[in-house]
Amino acid sequence: MTHHSSVRYGSYTFADHGSCAASGPVRVSYFDPATGEPTAHKVAPRRRKGNRKQFAPGVVPPGAIAVTVDGKAYESIADAARREGISPNTLRMARKMGWTRVGRHGVSFG
């Protein structure tokens, strides 16, 4: 026996078709994320703490990958991306995939 349903995918379905019942009032509650206490009004969200270490200009972070783009050597992928106008994500992908060219630029990692 095959089951047949009156509900068809892609069509609008309405629950409780003709009851004309009004929904109750909407109750909203807020809490302060810093203390966890309930409040009467919405509190401004907390700012996200930066989790990246900021290095002074010219300082190479530990673990940086040296890159050569079109014969110019750079100490890190971020430095090469900034100076050559290439996305750092593209350079990381090139390293991961073993590409020797990124667009019109020849790249090598070392």
C-alpha positions, 0 to 999 in steps of 0.5 A: 500500500502506498501512502499519499499525502495532501501536502506537496513540496513547493507549495504553501502549507498553513497550520490550523487553516480557518481558526482566526485565533489571535496569537498572544503577546510577544514576550522578550527578555534580555540579559547582560552578557557580562554579568548574566543578570536579566535586564529590562532593556537590550544591552549593547553587545560586548566587543570581540577581543582581538586574538591576533598578536600585533607585530611592529612593522618590519618584525617577522612573526615566528613561523613565517614562510619565505616567498619569492614572487617574480624574483623578489624575495619576501620574508613572509606571505603577508609581506609579499601579498601586501607589496605585490597586491596578491591575496594572502589566501591565494598565496597560501593556496599556491603553497598548499597546492604546489603552484608555481604561478599565481596569475601573471606572477611566478612564485616559489616558497622556501 
